């Protein structure tokens, strides 16, 4: 079953959201939405939260898991 997870990512510009897009696309089989002004990323995936968190951290940005939404 696919769960929708919400993460807060310290994104300040299009470059930041682009970095998030790149690392998530490498995972494959994930759907995601990015809200740059609110600095939120929602990921729909059946992957483990830890995997998603570590993937987002590869951007070098601060990442917080807000929980399932």
C-alpha positions as CSV (number, residue, x, y, z in Angstrom):
1,X,0.0,0.0,0.0
2,X,1.3,3.4,-0.9
3,X,1.5,6.0,1.9
4,X,1.8,9.8,1.4
5,X,4.5,11.2,3.6
6,X,5.2,14.9,4.4
7,X,8.7,16.2,4.8
8,X,9.9,19.7,5.6
9,X,13.0,20.5,3.5
10,X,15.0,23.7,3.8
11,X,14.5,24.8,0.2
12,X,15.0,28.5,-0.7
13,X,15.0,28.5,-4.5
14,X,14.2,26.7,-7.7
15,X,17.7,25.1,-7.5
16,X,16.9,23.5,-4.2
17,X,13.6,22.1,-5.4
18,X,15.4,20.9,-8.5
19,X,17.9,19.0,-6.3
20,X,15.0,17.4,-4.5
21,X,13.4,16.4,-7.9
22,X,16.7,14.8,-9.1
23,X,17.3,12.7,-6.0
24,X,13.7,11.5,-5.9
25,X,13.6,10.6,-9.6
26,X,16.6,8.4,-9.0
27,X,14.6,6.3,-6.5
28,X,12.1,5.3,-9.2
29,X,8.5,4.4,-8.5
30,X,7.7,7.5,-6.3
31,X,5.2,10.2,-6.9
32,X,5.9,13.6,-5.2
33,X,4.8,17.2,-5.0
34,X,7.0,20.1,-3.9
35,X,5.6,23.3,-2.3
36,X,8.7,25.6,-2.4
37,X,7.1,28.6,-0.5
38,X,6.0,26.3,2.3
39,X,9.2,24.2,2.0
40,X,7.2,21.0,2.0
41,X,7.6,17.8,0.0
42,X,5.0,15.1,-0.2
43,X,6.1,11.7,-1.3
44,X,3.8,8.8,-2.3
45,X,5.7,5.6,-2.0
46,X,5.7,2.2,-0.4
47,X,9.4,2.6,0.4
48,X,10.5,2.9,4.1
49,X,10.4,6.4,5.6
50,X,14.1,6.0,6.5
51,X,15.0,5.4,2.8
52,X,13.0,8.5,1.8
53,X,14.6,10.6,4.5
54,X,18.1,9.5,3.6
55,X,17.4,10.2,-0.1
56,X,16.2,13.7,0.7
57,X,19.3,14.3,2.9
58,X,21.5,13.7,-0.2
59,X,20.5,17.2,-1.3
60,X,22.5,18.6,1.6
61,X,19.4,20.4,2.9
62,X,17.9,20.1,6.4
63,X,15.1,17.6,6.3
64,X,12.4,16.8,8.9
65,X,9.8,14.1,8.6
66,X,6.3,15.5,9.5
67,X,4.5,12.2,9.3
68,X,1.9,10.6,7.0
69,X,-0.6,12.9,5.4
